[in-house]
Amino acid sequence: MKPPLFWYQDLSIIGALLSPLGFLYGAATAWRLRQNPTYRATVPVICIGNINAGGTGKTPTVIALTQRLIEFGQTPHIVSRGYGGSVGGPMQVEPNTQNAQEMGDEPLLLAAFAPTWVSKDRAKGVKSAEAAGATVILLDDGFQNPSVYKDLNIVVVDAIKGFGNGRVIPAGPLREPTKAGFARADSVLAIGTDEARAAFTPDLPTHCARVNGQLDALPTGMPWDRLRVLAFAGIGHPEKFFTTLRDLGADVVRSEGLDDHQPFTNTLLMRLETEAKSRGLIMVTTEKDATRLPDTFRSKVTVLPVRLSLLDWRPIDAKLALLGITHR
């Protein structure tokens, strides 16, 4: 479901009217988080989460941190809830034999970078990763889930969207008030353009490090300049993907923003293919969306991969060093 526009409007009557419900939602989250963690792992657990509902860039962050940990000589495993998948787990992802309907799209993408586990019960997923030889575990999401003790919490935020109107669901986009989230966070990673990051100025407590990053398209050899495309994406904020294509020089003749994790029905894919053929357009989508495409359709679509780059790794490296994780 796409977020309502009033979530990002400071002066919204609807947001004000829904504020009492947002207070109750935030209170319920706070009560849940006061429960003691049911499991503490024998290896460091790093949570990459958010305060906002919806996409903020967690998946690229998990990939970037996974690669950093491998550079440091670690054996990271990733534990995901497998949103949108039917498997309860814990089960290790096998991309060659499993699909997004079973495991969810994000775990299939993440499994290309490190052993990845799907588990609706995060504690069981962490235990499985430990038993399989992980030296450090990355929790994909779960910042508001108290079942596992986290040694490091990284909150990811889209610098353009920020925290919207600052209200809690359903009055705004927040899962909890920012002050409560910042109190538990060790780092806040703001992802966006130079201008967006400069305008994003949250009041962070002294223990919480500010980190800046940006998403860059991977060079694939594709001649994007003036290439006429039909772009579609079912991610948290599809418009970011369309902007990336335009920045590469592509002529985005048609863009179709879908709901996050939206299944690709035959009707939808046939409509997109028919339009692309009739107008002479190349179909383009994201890496995450590509994992949900049927095998028979994948060859018809060009994929544009993006990667997160941090402007300065030192704040994160300093947090990792406190866990005994340093470059070998």
DRENTORMI-695758 format. One record per residue (C-alpha): residue number from 0; x, y, z. Coordinates in steps of 0.5 Angstrom, whole numbers. Layout:
<pts>
<pt><nr>NUM</nr><x>X</x><y>Y</y><z>Z</z></pt>
...
</pts>
This chain:
<pts>
<pt><nr>0</nr><x>0</x><y>0</y><z>0</z></pt>
<pt><nr>1</nr><x>3</x><y>7</y><z>-2</z></pt>
<pt><nr>2</nr><x>3</x><y>12</y><z>4</z></pt>
<pt><nr>3</nr><x>-2</x><y>17</y><z>4</z></pt>
<pt><nr>4</nr><x>0</x><y>24</y><z>2</z></pt>
<pt><nr>5</nr><x>-2</x><y>27</y><z>9</z></pt>
<pt><nr>6</nr><x>4</x><y>23</y><z>12</z></pt>
<pt><nr>7</nr><x>9</x><y>28</y><z>9</z></pt>
<pt><nr>8</nr><x>5</x><y>35</y><z>10</z></pt>
<pt><nr>9</nr><x>6</x><y>39</y><z>17</z></pt>
<pt><nr>10</nr><x>-1</x><y>42</y><z>17</z></pt>
<pt><nr>11</nr><x>-5</x><y>37</y><z>16</z></pt>
<pt><nr>12</nr><x>-12</x><y>36</y><z>19</z></pt>
<pt><nr>13</nr><x>-13</x><y>29</y><z>18</z></pt>
<pt><nr>14</nr><x>-6</x><y>28</y><z>21</z></pt>
<pt><nr>15</nr><x>-8</x><y>32</y><z>27</z></pt>
<pt><nr>16</nr><x>-15</x><y>28</y><z>28</z></pt>
<pt><nr>17</nr><x>-11</x><y>21</y><z>27</z></pt>
<pt><nr>18</nr><x>-6</x><y>24</y><z>33</z></pt>
<pt><nr>19</nr><x>-10</x><y>20</y><z>39</z></pt>
<pt><nr>20</nr><x>-9</x><y>14</y><z>35</z></pt>
<pt><nr>21</nr><x>-2</x><y>15</y><z>33</z></pt>
<pt><nr>22</nr><x>-1</x><y>16</y><z>41</z></pt>
<pt><nr>23</nr><x>-4</x><y>9</y><z>42</z></pt>
<pt><nr>24</nr><x>0</x><y>6</y><z>37</z></pt>
<pt><nr>25</nr><x>7</x><y>9</y><z>40</z></pt>
<pt><nr>26</nr><x>5</x><y>7</y><z>47</z></pt>
<pt><nr>27</nr><x>4</x><y>0</y><z>45</z></pt>
<pt><nr>28</nr><x>10</x><y>0</y><z>41</z></pt>
<pt><nr>29</nr><x>14</x><y>3</y><z>48</z></pt>
<pt><nr>30</nr><x>10</x><y>-3</y><z>52</z></pt>
<pt><nr>31</nr><x>13</x><y>-8</y><z>47</z></pt>
<pt><nr>32</nr><x>20</x><y>-6</y><z>47</z></pt>
<pt><nr>33</nr><x>20</x><y>-6</y><z>55</z></pt>
<pt><nr>34</nr><x>20</x><y>-13</y><z>55</z></pt>
<pt><nr>35</nr><x>27</x><y>-16</y><z>56</z></pt>
<pt><nr>36</nr><x>30</x><y>-20</y><z>50</z></pt>
<pt><nr>37</nr><x>28</x><y>-27</y><z>50</z></pt>
<pt><nr>38</nr><x>35</x><y>-29</y><z>47</z></pt>
<pt><nr>39</nr><x>42</x><y>-26</y><z>47</z></pt>
<pt><nr>40</nr><x>47</x><y>-29</y><z>42</z></pt>
<pt><nr>41</nr><x>54</x><y>-31</y><z>43</z></pt>
<pt><nr>42</nr><x>56</x><y>-27</y><z>37</z></pt>
<pt><nr>43</nr><x>55</x><y>-19</y><z>35</z></pt>
<pt><nr>44</nr><x>48</x><y>-18</y><z>33</z></pt>
<pt><nr>45</nr><x>47</x><y>-12</y><z>29</z></pt>
<pt><nr>46</nr><x>40</x><y>-9</y><z>27</z></pt>
<pt><nr>47</nr><x>39</x><y>-5</y><z>21</z></pt>
<pt><nr>48</nr><x>32</x><y>-2</y><z>22</z></pt>
<pt><nr>49</nr><x>28</x><y>4</y><z>21</z></pt>
<pt><nr>50</nr><x>23</x><y>9</y><z>25</z></pt>
<pt><nr>51</nr><x>19</x><y>10</y><z>19</z></pt>
<pt><nr>52</nr><x>14</x><y>5</y><z>16</z></pt>
<pt><nr>53</nr><x>16</x><y>3</y><z>9</z></pt>
<pt><nr>54</nr><x>23</x><y>3</y><z>5</z></pt>
<pt><nr>55</nr><x>28</x><y>8</y><z>7</z></pt>
<pt><nr>56</nr><x>34</x><y>4</y><z>4</z></pt>
<pt><nr>57</nr><x>35</x><y>-2</y><z>9</z></pt>
<pt><nr>58</nr><x>37</x><y>-7</y><z>4</z></pt>
<pt><nr>59</nr><x>43</x><y>-3</y><z>0</z></pt>
<pt><nr>60</nr><x>45</x><y>-2</y><z>8</z></pt>
<pt><nr>61</nr><x>45</x><y>-9</y><z>9</z></pt>
<pt><nr>62</nr><x>49</x><y>-11</y><z>3</z></pt>
<pt><nr>63</nr><x>54</x><y>-5</y><z>4</z></pt>
<pt><nr>64</nr><x>55</x><y>-7</y><z>11</z></pt>
<pt><nr>65</nr><x>56</x><y>-14</y><z>9</z></pt>
<pt><nr>66</nr><x>61</x><y>-13</y><z>4</z></pt>
<pt><nr>67</nr><x>65</x><y>-8</y><z>10</z></pt>
<pt><nr>68</nr><x>65</x><y>-14</y><z>15</z></pt>
<pt><nr>69</nr><x>67</x><y>-19</y><z>10</z></pt>
<pt><nr>70</nr><x>73</x><y>-14</y><z>8</z></pt>
<pt><nr>71</nr><x>74</x><y>-14</y><z>16</z></pt>
<pt><nr>72</nr><x>75</x><y>-22</y><z>16</z></pt>
<pt><nr>73</nr><x>68</x><y>-24</y><z>19</z></pt>
<pt><nr>74</nr><x>63</x><y>-29</y><z>17</z></pt>
<pt><nr>75</nr><x>57</x><y>-25</y><z>17</z></pt>
<pt><nr>76</nr><x>50</x><y>-28</y><z>16</z></pt>
<pt><nr>77</nr><x>43</x><y>-24</y><z>15</z></pt>
<pt><nr>78</nr><x>37</x><y>-26</y><z>18</z></pt>
<pt><nr>79</nr><x>30</x><y>-23</y><z>15</z></pt>
<pt><nr>80</nr><x>23</x><y>-24</y><z>17</z></pt>
<pt><nr>81</nr><x>22</x><y>-25</y><z>9</z></pt>
<pt><nr>82</nr><x>16</x><y>-20</y><z>8</z></pt>
<pt><nr>83</nr><x>11</x><y>-23</y><z>3</z></pt>
<pt><nr>84</nr><x>14</x><y>-30</y><z>3</z></pt>
<pt><nr>85</nr><x>10</x><y>-36</y><z>5</z></pt>
<pt><nr>86</nr><x>16</x><y>-39</y><z>9</z></pt>
<pt><nr>87</nr><x>16</x><y>-39</y><z>17</z></pt>
<pt><nr>88</nr><x>23</x><y>-42</y><z>18</z></pt>
<pt><nr>89</nr><x>28</x><y>-41</y><z>20</z></pt>
<pt><nr>90</nr><x>30</x><y>-43</y><z>13</z></pt>
<pt><nr>91</nr><x>37</x><y>-42</y><z>9</z></pt>
<pt><nr>92</nr><x>35</x><y>-38</y><z>3</z></pt>
<pt><nr>93</nr><x>37</x><y>-42</y><z>-3</z></pt>
<pt><nr>94</nr><x>36</x><y>-38</y><z>-9</z></pt>
<pt><nr>95</nr><x>37</x><y>-43</y><z>-15</z></pt>
<pt><nr>96</nr><x>31</x><y>-47</y><z>-12</z></pt>
<pt><nr>97</nr><x>27</x><y>-42</y><z>-8</z></pt>
<pt><nr>98</nr><x>23</x><y>-36</y><z>-10</z></pt>
<pt><nr>99</nr><x>20</x><y>-30</y><z>-8</z></pt>
<pt><nr>100</nr><x>13</x><y>-32</y><z>-6</z></pt>
<pt><nr>101</nr><x>17</x><y>-37</y><z>-1</z></pt>
<pt><nr>102</nr><x>22</x><y>-33</y><z>2</z></pt>
<pt><nr>103</nr><x>20</x><y>-26</y><z>0</z></pt>
<pt><nr>104</nr><x>24</x><y>-21</y><z>-5</z></pt>
<pt><nr>105</nr><x>29</x><y>-18</y><z>0</z></pt>
<pt><nr>106</nr><x>32</x><y>-25</y><z>2</z></pt>
<pt><nr>107</nr><x>33</x><y>-27</y><z>-5</z></pt>
<pt><nr>108</nr><x>37</x><y>-21</y><z>-6</z></pt>
<pt><nr>109</nr><x>41</x><y>-21</y><z>0</z></pt>
<pt><nr>110</nr><x>43</x><y>-29</y><z>-1</z></pt>
<pt><nr>111</nr><x>47</x><y>-27</y><z>-7</z></pt>
<pt><nr>112</nr><x>52</x><y>-23</y><z>-2</z></pt>
<pt><nr>113</nr><x>52</x><y>-27</y><z>5</z></pt>
<pt><nr>114</nr><x>48</x><y>-33</y><z>8</z></pt>
<pt><nr>115</nr><x>41</x><y>-31</y><z>9</z></pt>
<pt><nr>116</nr><x>36</x><y>-34</y><z>13</z></pt>
<pt><nr>117</nr><x>28</x><y>-33</y><z>13</z></pt>
<pt><nr>118</nr><x>25</x><y>-33</y><z>20</z></pt>
<pt><nr>119</nr><x>19</x><y>-30</y><z>22</z></pt>
<pt><nr>120</nr><x>21</x><y>-32</y><z>29</z></pt>
<pt><nr>121</nr><x>28</x><y>-27</y><z>29</z></pt>
<pt><nr>122</nr><x>31</x><y>-31</y><z>36</z></pt>
<pt><nr>123</nr><x>30</x><y>-38</y><z>32</z></pt>
<pt><nr>124</nr><x>33</x><y>-35</y><z>26</z></pt>
<pt><nr>125</nr><x>39</x><y>-32</y><z>30</z></pt>
<pt><nr>126</nr><x>40</x><y>-39</y><z>33</z></pt>
<pt><nr>127</nr><x>40</x><y>-42</y><z>26</z></pt>
<pt><nr>128</nr><x>45</x><y>-37</y><z>24</z></pt>
<pt><nr>129</nr><x>50</x><y>-38</y><z>30</z></pt>
<pt><nr>130</nr><x>50</x><y>-46</y><z>29</z></pt>
<pt><nr>131</nr><x>52</x><y>-45</y><z>22</z></pt>
<pt><nr>132</nr><x>58</x><y>-41</y><z>23</z></pt>
<pt><nr>133</nr><x>56</x><y>-34</y><z>23</z></pt>
<pt><nr>134</nr><x>61</x><y>-29</y><z>27</z></pt>
<pt><nr>135</nr><x>57</x><y>-23</y><z>26</z></pt>
<pt><nr>136</nr><x>49</x><y>-23</y><z>25</z></pt>
<pt><nr>137</nr><x>46</x><y>-18</y><z>21</z></pt>
<pt><nr>138</nr><x>38</x><y>-17</y><z>23</z></pt>
<pt><nr>139</nr><x>35</x><y>-14</y><z>17</z></pt>
<pt><nr>140</nr><x>29</x><y>-10</y><z>20</z></pt>
<pt><nr>141</nr><x>27</x><y>-11</y><z>27</z></pt>
<pt><nr>142</nr><x>29</x><y>-5</y><z>31</z></pt>
<pt><nr>143</nr><x>22</x><y>-5</y><z>34</z></pt>
<pt><nr>144</nr><x>22</x><y>-12</y><z>35</z></pt>
<pt><nr>145</nr><x>25</x><y>-14</y><z>43</z></pt>
<pt><nr>146</nr><x>26</x><y>-22</y><z>42</z></pt>
<pt><nr>147</nr><x>33</x><y>-21</y><z>40</z></pt>
<pt><nr>148</nr><x>39</x><y>-17</y><z>44</z></pt>
<pt><nr>149</nr><x>42</x><y>-12</y><z>39</z></pt>
<pt><nr>150</nr><x>49</x><y>-10</y><z>40</z></pt>
<pt><nr>151</nr><x>49</x><y>-5</y><z>35</z></pt>
<pt><nr>152</nr><x>43</x><y>-1</y><z>32</z></pt>
<pt><nr>153</nr><x>43</x><y>3</y><z>26</z></pt>
<pt><nr>154</nr><x>37</x><y>7</y><z>24</z></pt>
<pt><nr>155</nr><x>36</x><y>8</y><z>16</z></pt>
<pt><nr>156</nr><x>32</x><y>14</y><z>14</z></pt>
<pt><nr>157</nr><x>31</x><y>17</y><z>7</z></pt>
<pt><nr>158</nr><x>34</x><y>24</y><z>7</z></pt>
<pt><nr>159</nr><x>29</x><y>27</y><z>2</z></pt>
<pt><nr>160</nr><x>23</x><y>24</y><z>6</z></pt>
<pt><nr>161</nr><x>26</x><y>25</y><z>13</z></pt>
<pt><nr>162</nr><x>21</x><y>23</y><z>18</z></pt>
<pt><nr>163</nr><x>15</x><y>26</y><z>15</z></pt>
<pt><nr>164</nr><x>10</x><y>30</y><z>19</z></pt>
<pt><nr>165</nr><x>13</x><y>27</y><z>25</z></pt>
<pt><nr>166</nr><x>7</x><y>23</y><z>27</z></pt>
<pt><nr>167</nr><x>6</x><y>16</y><z>29</z></pt>
<pt><nr>168</nr><x>2</x><y>11</y><z>25</z></pt>
<pt><nr>169</nr><x>-4</x><y>12</y><z>23</z></pt>
<pt><nr>170</nr><x>-3</x><y>20</y><z>23</z></pt>
<pt><nr>171</nr><x>4</x><y>20</y><z>20</z></pt>
<pt><nr>172</nr><x>9</x><y>15</y><z>18</z></pt>
<pt><nr>173</nr><x>13</x><y>13</y><z>24</z></pt>
<pt><nr>174</nr><x>13</x><y>7</y><z>28</z></pt>
<pt><nr>175</nr><x>15</x><y>10</y><z>34</z></pt>
<pt><nr>176</nr><x>16</x><y>17</y><z>36</z></pt>
<pt><nr>177</nr><x>23</x><y>20</y><z>34</z></pt>
<pt><nr>178</nr><x>26</x><y>21</y><z>41</z></pt>
<pt><nr>179</nr><x>24</x><y>14</y><z>43</z></pt>
<pt><nr>180</nr><x>28</x><y>11</y><z>37</z></pt>
<pt><nr>181</nr><x>34</x><y>16</y><z>37</z></pt>
<pt><nr>182</nr><x>35</x><y>14</y><z>45</z></pt>
<pt><nr>183</nr><x>36</x><y>6</y><z>43</z></pt>
<pt><nr>184</nr><x>40</x><y>8</y><z>36</z></pt>
<pt><nr>185</nr><x>47</x><y>8</y><z>36</z></pt>
<pt><nr>186</nr><x>47</x><y>11</y><z>29</z></pt>
<pt><nr>187</nr><x>43</x><y>14</y><z>24</z></pt>
<pt><nr>188</nr><x>44</x><y>13</y><z>17</z></pt>
<pt><nr>189</nr><x>42</x><y>19</y><z>12</z></pt>
<pt><nr>190</nr><x>41</x><y>17</y><z>5</z></pt>
<pt><nr>191</nr><x>40</x><y>22</y><z>-1</z></pt>
<pt><nr>192</nr><x>43</x><y>27</y><z>-5</z></pt>
<pt><nr>193</nr><x>48</x><y>32</y><z>-2</z></pt>
<pt><nr>194</nr><x>42</x><y>37</y><z>-2</z></pt>
<pt><nr>195</nr><x>37</x><y>33</y><z>2</z></pt>
<pt><nr>196</nr><x>43</x><y>31</y><z>7</z></pt>
<pt><nr>197</nr><x>44</x><y>38</y><z>8</z></pt>
<pt><nr>198</nr><x>37</x><y>40</y><z>9</z></pt>
<pt><nr>199</nr><x>36</x><y>33</y><z>14</z></pt>
<pt><nr>200</nr><x>38</x><y>36</y><z>21</z></pt>
<pt><nr>201</nr><x>35</x><y>31</y><z>26</z></pt>
<pt><nr>202</nr><x>37</x><y>33</y><z>34</z></pt>
<pt><nr>203</nr><x>41</x><y>27</y><z>35</z></pt>
<pt><nr>204</nr><x>43</x><y>25</y><z>42</z></pt>
<pt><nr>205</nr><x>51</x><y>25</y><z>44</z></pt>
<pt><nr>206</nr><x>51</x><y>17</y><z>44</z></pt>
<pt><nr>207</nr><x>48</x><y>17</y><z>37</z></pt>
<pt><nr>208</nr><x>53</x><y>18</y><z>31</z></pt>
<pt><nr>209</nr><x>50</x><y>21</y><z>24</z></pt>
<pt><nr>210</nr><x>53</x><y>18</y><z>18</z></pt>
<pt><nr>211</nr><x>51</x><y>20</y><z>11</z></pt>
<pt><nr>212</nr><x>51</x><y>16</y><z>5</z></pt>
<pt><nr>213</nr><x>48</x><y>16</y><z>-2</z></pt>
<pt><nr>214</nr><x>46</x><y>11</y><z>-7</z></pt>
<pt><nr>215</nr><x>49</x><y>10</y><z>-14</z></pt>
<pt><nr>216</nr><x>48</x><y>6</y><z>-20</z></pt>
<pt><nr>217</nr><x>53</x><y>0</y><z>-22</z></pt>
<pt><nr>218</nr><x>56</x><y>1</y><z>-28</z></pt>
<pt><nr>219</nr><x>53</x><y>-5</y><z>-33</z></pt>
<pt><nr>220</nr><x>55</x><y>-3</y><z>-39</z></pt>
<pt><nr>221</nr><x>48</x><y>-1</y><z>-41</z></pt>
<pt><nr>222</nr><x>48</x><y>6</y><z>-46</z></pt>
<pt><nr>223</nr><x>43</x><y>9</y><z>-42</z></pt>
<pt><nr>224</nr><x>44</x><y>16</y><z>-45</z></pt>
<pt><nr>225</nr><x>37</x><y>18</y><z>-49</z></pt>
<pt><nr>226</nr><x>35</x><y>10</y><z>-48</z></pt>
<pt><nr>227</nr><x>27</x><y>10</y><z>-48</z></pt>
<pt><nr>228</nr><x>25</x><y>6</y><z>-43</z></pt>
<pt><nr>229</nr><x>18</x><y>4</y><z>-39</z></pt>
<pt><nr>230</nr><x>21</x><y>4</y><z>-32</z></pt>
<pt><nr>231</nr><x>17</x><y>0</y><z>-26</z></pt>
<pt><nr>232</nr><x>18</x><y>-1</y><z>-19</z></pt>
<pt><nr>233</nr><x>15</x><y>-4</y><z>-13</z></pt>
<pt><nr>234</nr><x>19</x><y>-1</y><z>-7</z></pt>
<pt><nr>235</nr><x>18</x><y>4</y><z>-2</z></pt>
<pt><nr>236</nr><x>19</x><y>10</y><z>-6</z></pt>
<pt><nr>237</nr><x>19</x><y>8</y><z>-13</z></pt>
<pt><nr>238</nr><x>20</x><y>15</y><z>-15</z></pt>
<pt><nr>239</nr><x>27</x><y>15</y><z>-13</z></pt>
<pt><nr>240</nr><x>29</x><y>9</y><z>-18</z></pt>
<pt><nr>241</nr><x>26</x><y>13</y><z>-24</z></pt>
<pt><nr>242</nr><x>30</x><y>19</y><z>-22</z></pt>
<pt><nr>243</nr><x>36</x><y>15</y><z>-22</z></pt>
<pt><nr>244</nr><x>35</x><y>13</y><z>-29</z></pt>
<pt><nr>245</nr><x>34</x><y>20</y><z>-31</z></pt>
<pt><nr>246</nr><x>40</x><y>22</y><z>-28</z></pt>
<pt><nr>247</nr><x>44</x><y>17</y><z>-32</z></pt>
<pt><nr>248</nr><x>41</x><y>20</y><z>-38</z></pt>
<pt><nr>249</nr><x>35</x><y>15</y><z>-40</z></pt>
<pt><nr>250</nr><x>29</x><y>18</y><z>-43</z></pt>
<pt><nr>251</nr><x>23</x><y>15</y><z>-38</z></pt>
<pt><nr>252</nr><x>17</x><y>15</y><z>-43</z></pt>
<pt><nr>253</nr><x>13</x><y>12</y><z>-38</z></pt>
<pt><nr>254</nr><x>14</x><y>10</y><z>-30</z></pt>
<pt><nr>255</nr><x>9</x><y>6</y><z>-26</z></pt>
<pt><nr>256</nr><x>10</x><y>6</y><z>-19</z></pt>
<pt><nr>257</nr><x>7</x><y>0</y><z>-15</z></pt>
<pt><nr>258</nr><x>6</x><y>-2</y><z>-8</z></pt>
<pt><nr>259</nr><x>12</x><y>-4</y><z>-4</z></pt>
<pt><nr>260</nr><x>13</x><y>-12</y><z>-5</z></pt>
<pt><nr>261</nr><x>7</x><y>-12</y><z>-10</z></pt>
<pt><nr>262</nr><x>6</x><y>-19</y><z>-13</z></pt>
<pt><nr>263</nr><x>7</x><y>-19</y><z>-21</z></pt>
<pt><nr>264</nr><x>1</x><y>-22</y><z>-24</z></pt>
<pt><nr>265</nr><x>0</x><y>-24</y><z>-31</z></pt>
<pt><nr>266</nr><x>-5</x><y>-19</y><z>-33</z></pt>
<pt><nr>267</nr><x>0</x><y>-13</y><z>-30</z></pt>
<pt><nr>268</nr><x>6</x><y>-16</y><z>-34</z></pt>
<pt><nr>269</nr><x>2</x><y>-17</y><z>-40</z></pt>
<pt><nr>270</nr><x>0</x><y>-10</y><z>-40</z></pt>
<pt><nr>271</nr><x>7</x><y>-7</y><z>-39</z></pt>
<pt><nr>272</nr><x>10</x><y>-12</y><z>-44</z></pt>
<pt><nr>273</nr><x>5</x><y>-10</y><z>-49</z></pt>
<pt><nr>274</nr><x>6</x><y>-2</y><z>-48</z></pt>
<pt><nr>275</nr><x>13</x><y>-3</y><z>-48</z></pt>
<pt><nr>276</nr><x>13</x><y>-6</y><z>-55</z></pt>
<pt><nr>277</nr><x>8</x><y>-2</y><z>-58</z></pt>
<pt><nr>278</nr><x>12</x><y>4</y><z>-56</z></pt>
<pt><nr>279</nr><x>19</x><y>2</y><z>-57</z></pt>
<pt><nr>280</nr><x>21</x><y>2</y><z>-50</z></pt>
<pt><nr>281</nr><x>26</x><y>-2</y><z>-46</z></pt>
<pt><nr>282</nr><x>23</x><y>-5</y><z>-40</z></pt>
<pt><nr>283</nr><x>27</x><y>-3</y><z>-33</z></pt>
<pt><nr>284</nr><x>26</x><y>-5</y><z>-26</z></pt>
<pt><nr>285</nr><x>30</x><y>-6</y><z>-20</z></pt>
<pt><nr>286</nr><x>34</x><y>-11</y><z>-17</z></pt>
<pt><nr>287</nr><x>29</x><y>-13</y><z>-12</z></pt>
<pt><nr>288</nr><x>23</x><y>-13</y><z>-16</z></pt>
<pt><nr>289</nr><x>27</x><y>-17</y><z>-21</z></pt>
<pt><nr>290</nr><x>27</x><y>-23</y><z>-16</z></pt>
<pt><nr>291</nr><x>19</x><y>-23</y><z>-16</z></pt>
<pt><nr>292</nr><x>19</x><y>-24</y><z>-24</z></pt>
<pt><nr>293</nr><x>17</x><y>-30</y><z>-27</z></pt>
<pt><nr>294</nr><x>23</x><y>-34</y><z>-30</z></pt>
<pt><nr>295</nr><x>20</x><y>-34</y><z>-37</z></pt>
<pt><nr>296</nr><x>19</x><y>-26</y><z>-36</z></pt>
<pt><nr>297</nr><x>26</x><y>-24</y><z>-33</z></pt>
<pt><nr>298</nr><x>30</x><y>-24</y><z>-40</z></pt>
<pt><nr>299</nr><x>25</x><y>-19</y><z>-42</z></pt>
<pt><nr>300</nr><x>27</x><y>-14</y><z>-37</z></pt>
<pt><nr>301</nr><x>33</x><y>-10</y><z>-36</z></pt>
<pt><nr>302</nr><x>35</x><y>-9</y><z>-29</z></pt>
<pt><nr>303</nr><x>39</x><y>-3</y><z>-26</z></pt>
<pt><nr>304</nr><x>43</x><y>-5</y><z>-20</z></pt>
<pt><nr>305</nr><x>44</x><y>1</y><z>-14</z></pt>
<pt><nr>306</nr><x>49</x><y>0</y><z>-9</z></pt>
<pt><nr>307</nr><x>50</x><y>5</y><z>-2</z></pt>
<pt><nr>308</nr><x>56</x><y>8</y><z>-1</z></pt>
<pt><nr>309</nr><x>58</x><y>12</y><z>5</z></pt>
<pt><nr>310</nr><x>61</x><y>18</y><z>5</z></pt>
<pt><nr>311</nr><x>65</x><y>16</y><z>11</z></pt>
<pt><nr>312</nr><x>66</x><y>10</y><z>14</z></pt>
<pt><nr>313</nr><x>69</x><y>12</y><z>21</z></pt>
<pt><nr>314</nr><x>63</x><y>13</y><z>25</z></pt>
<pt><nr>315</nr><x>61</x><y>6</y><z>24</z></pt>
<pt><nr>316</nr><x>68</x><y>3</y><z>24</z></pt>
<pt><nr>317</nr><x>68</x><y>6</y><z>31</z></pt>
<pt><nr>318</nr><x>62</x><y>2</y><z>33</z></pt>
<pt><nr>319</nr><x>64</x><y>-4</y><z>30</z></pt>
<pt><nr>320</nr><x>71</x><y>-4</y><z>34</z></pt>
<pt><nr>321</nr><x>67</x><y>-3</y><z>41</z></pt>
<pt><nr>322</nr><x>64</x><y>-10</y><z>39</z></pt>
<pt><nr>323</nr><x>71</x><y>-13</y><z>37</z></pt>
<pt><nr>324</nr><x>70</x><y>-12</y><z>30</z></pt>
<pt><nr>325</nr><x>76</x><y>-9</y><z>26</z></pt>
<pt><nr>326</nr><x>80</x><y>-10</y><z>20</z></pt>
<pt><nr>327</nr><x>85</x><y>-15</y><z>20</z></pt>
</pts>
